[in-house]
Amino acid sequence: MTVNQKNAKALIFSLLPLKKTGGGENYTLNCASSISASGIECDLISPCEREFVSDRSAGRFYRTFDIRTLIGGDISYEKQESFREILNQVAEYDFICIHQYLAGISVYDFLLLTHSKQKVIFTNLGFEENGIDFWIRYNSLPNHFFIEISEYSAYRFKKLTKNISYVYAGAWKKQLKKVPAMTFSEKNKFVSVGRILPHKAYEVAIDALNKEQTLILVGPYGENDPYKKYLNTKSSGKNVYLSGEILSSERDNYIASSIALIANSASITYQNQKFDNSELLGLVIIEALLNNTLPITSDQPALKEVMDAIELEYFVYPERDSKYLRKILEFVISLTEEEYSKLIEKARKNVEDKFLWDNYWLRVEDKIAQILESKKVSSKI
């Protein structure tokens, strides 16, 4: 299954649109850039409408898709085609990457047209509406590889498939050269970033806040959303503000001017609803460090995994424990400028060593090679 890199072509198929800029969408966009930066021409395709993912009728084959061709890390040109036209070209690619493969039935349309000489790579980014059906139908093939975004994400499906592993990514090297926007002493608030959803458990940060402190919740929300109303009630008498959906540059400014970014995700919501995939990596941790701000997280498995990897394990609190979180906030406030800077510097170095997009695709290829080699060894035993 050796591929001539010079003439190789890759396709990333996202089952969900890429028009919004959440963690999953950004991950897919950066993955395409990393593949093309390695010297492989990459076509990134995604549906124009979210309704595609739930469409089980024959009409899904005529829905419109965005196609972006990336060469050398940048988008060279864009066009639109129907899903049917895209499926007719599947066999032409050397690598097929399917993102959000648990989202809907169109993954089956794609898999039917792949062949044994291709490397088919699956990556789950958290949208799992079709998860049960997928694992019932799926048949493992030797050219299929599940490359998940964290060890926790891979562990969840270890019993369901072979050829499963993980590769970290989250930052470009040029982003780590960013000069701090302000000193620690100039930072004057706390921030939490992400869509306003119950499993993000923003109420924990609100409870940990004292009346003199300020918390900004940065992320889109529905105007009549019950959870938003719940947060407004919890915030009564405290300095808590919801920004709504804003530009990425504004989001960076909020993060850069904050003492710490708090990621509160929990496996149980305020209504006692259970989530086992509230986070699969925690890219927001990397986002904090890129803006020279300290992250503080719950011990939700994926968040803790990243915090351990970047040596910030002392800034992890038991999920939903606002009193423990308050103690961490007080400790962070007590740090000196030098202590704060050293924590950030060390964590950013770990990001550079373990989470770069620059060499992500090369590490994916190495991981696939390791899997294939281990198969050869086991077959001889």
Secondary structure, 3 states (H helix, E strand, C coil): CCCCHHHCEEEEEECCCCCCCCHHHHHHHHHHHHHHHCCCEEEEEEECCHHHHHCCCHHHHHCEEEEEEEECCEEEEEEEEEHHHHHCCHHHCCEEEEECCCCCCHHHHHHHCCCCCCEEEEECCCCCCCHHHHHHHCCCCCCEEEEECCHHHHHCCCCCCCCEEECCCCECHHHHHCCCCCCHHHCCCEEEECCCCHHHCHHHHHHHCCCCCEEEEEECCCCCCHHHHHHHHHCCCCEEEEEECCCHHHHHHHHHCCCEEEECCCCECCCCCECCCCCCCCHHHHHHHHCCCEEEEECCHHHHHHHHHCCCHHHEECCCCHHHHHHHHHHHHHCCHHHHHHHHHHHHHHHHHHCECCCHHHHHHHHHHHHHHHHHHHHHC
